[in-house]
Structure formats: C-alpha cells, structure tokens
Amino acid sequence: MQKFVEVLPDRQAIVERSLFLLVEKIQRTVAERGQFTLALAGGSTPKPLYEAMATQELPWDKIHIFWGDERYVAPDEPESNQRMARLAWLDRVPIPASNIHPMPTGAGDAAADADRHEAELRAFFQLGAGEFPRLDAILLGIGDDAHTASLFPQTAALQVRDRLITVGQKDGQPRLTFTVPLINQAECVMFLVTGANKQDAIAQIFAPEADAFTYPARFIQPQGELWWLFDEAAGANL
Ligand SMILES: O=C(O)[C@H](O)[C@@H](O)[C@H](O)[C@H](O)COP(=O)(O)O
C-alpha cells in the first residue's frame, strides 16, 4: 500500500486536487486497459467534485460507475446517494445508462437487495467463487463517528469478510454497503474529508493504536494507493 496524506486550504482545493488525480487515473487506466471502474461516495462532501467531473471531456463509454454505499430509499428520494450523483454529474454527461450500476433498493428487503447487487457485481467482474474485484478507484467520506461507506461503529457489517456487499445499519436504518475486503481490494481508495467536526474521528483513525470496531475507517488498508485529502479544518491535528 502507498499512502498519501494532503492537507489543502479549503473544500475548493480538495475538489481541484481530487479532480486532477481522478481524471489522470481515468485517462491512464483507459489507455492501458480500456476501462475504468469507479465507486462513488455518498453524503455531501463529494458533490462539488461530481459537478466538476461533469465538465470534463472523458471516455464516458469506458467508465463504469458504482456506489460504495446507499441509503435504503427509492432513487428519487432526497437522501439517495444515487440521486445526488445523477443530478450533480451523471445526467449531464453522455455515459451509457448500462455503465451506471446503482445499488438496488426496491425489494423492500435490504438483505435481498444486497444479494442482488452482489450477484450483479460478480457477473460484471466475472468472478469465481471467493474472488473479490479490484476496482480502479473507490471514493469515500468519513463521518464524525469515523464510519466510512455504511460501515458504522460496532455493527455486524464490519466483520463481513466473505461478501462484496452487505447490509449496514445507521441508527437502526438499513443501508447497502461495500464490505471491508471489497474496499481493500481496490487499486486506489481516496478519502475526501472536510470540516472541523471530523477532527476527532481523524485523530482516532490516524492514532497508532485504537479499536477499529469503534473507528471503522481504520479497517481501510487497500492493496493499492490510499489517498487522504483534508481541508485545513479536518486535518488540523495531523
Ligand atoms: O451515504 C453516506 O452518507 C456516505 O457514504 C457516508 O459514508 C459519508 O461519506 C459520510 O457520512 C460523510 O458524509 P458527508 O460528506 O456528508 O460529511
């Protein structure tokens, strides 16, 4: 694993830096392998990056979009991560509809939809039993409780090691989420973190010793590159 930690002046600087890194990776990977697989973070932090991605001239037919987690709501609900990314970005570029792979939330049963998405990913990546796909990039955020994706503290999702997709729980509400092993298989994981309210979580995530079940982002140790992009407020104690 190669780890990169950058504290940037503000949110706009994070947008510009992450845009540069992502566009460069997309162009290089598509040139080398003809495809780029990217999983999006939800929440509010990445939205300006998604808006900036919508302005880029990229080989959209070679880019496949996934989500690292999804609230268990319909895709037209305000809390939907899929809805945010489509409005900010995907509806504004000529990416084929078949290149967009949202987490299903329509079965009325989160576990059934998790199984369905697991099967979709296994088919897309043509996986054999027990294999995990290596996504080219996974974008992630951090909650002020040090959760990432929908891997929340002291939840069963943190222990799942034999699946790609599982059901996370936030305050008793189900969410679909990438598992720790799926995230850690990635070529590149990029955390985008802003705001002073994340300082304590970051301190625990970067501490030499701390309990990963209490601070779940500590479980994220990808095979490839690990990028942490902070604004000064979030990265003040680094
Ligand atoms: O579905 C979600 O909400 C995200 O995937 C979640 O993990 C998010 O990245 C963090 O909670 C940070 O959220 P903010 O960017 O809004 O601070």
The ligand as an SDF file (V2000), in Angstrom:
LIG
                    3D

 17 16  0  0  0  0  0  0  0  0999 V2000
  -24.0930    7.5200    2.4800 O   0  0  0  0  0  0  0  0  0  0  0  0
  -23.3230    8.2820    3.0740 C   0  0  0  0  0  0  0  0  0  0  0  0
  -23.6760    9.2220    3.8160 O   0  0  0  0  0  0  0  0  0  0  0  0
  -21.8430    8.1750    2.8340 C   0  0  0  0  0  0  0  0  0  0  0  0
  -21.4380    7.2190    2.0830 O   0  0  0  0  0  0  0  0  0  0  0  0
  -21.1330    8.3370    4.1410 C   0  0  0  0  0  0  0  0  0  0  0  0
  -20.1810    7.3500    4.4360 O   0  0  0  0  0  0  0  0  0  0  0  0
  -20.4700    9.7040    4.0360 C   0  0  0  0  0  0  0  0  0  0  0  0
  -19.3520    9.5980    3.1430 O   0  0  0  0  0  0  0  0  0  0  0  0
  -20.0170   10.2030    5.3790 C   0  0  0  0  0  0  0  0  0  0  0  0
  -21.1130   10.1130    6.2650 O   0  0  0  0  0  0  0  0  0  0  0  0
  -19.5660   11.6620    5.2560 C   0  0  0  0  0  0  0  0  0  0  0  0
  -20.6740   12.4210    4.8370 O   0  0  0  0  0  0  0  0  0  0  0  0
  -20.5050   13.9760    4.4920 P   0  0  0  0  0  0  0  0  0  0  0  0
  -19.6590   14.0430    3.2600 O   0  0  0  0  0  0  0  0  0  0  0  0
  -21.9090   14.4510    4.2400 O   0  0  0  0  0  0  0  0  0  0  0  0
  -19.8390   14.6220    5.6890 O   0  0  0  0  0  0  0  0  0  0  0  0
  1  2  2  0
  2  3  1  0
  2  4  1  0
  4  5  1  0
  4  6  1  0
  6  7  1  0
  6  8  1  0
  8  9  1  0
  8 10  1  0
 10 11  1  0
 10 12  1  0
 12 13  1  0
 13 14  1  0
 14 15  2  0
 14 16  1  0
 14 17  1  0
M  END
$$$$
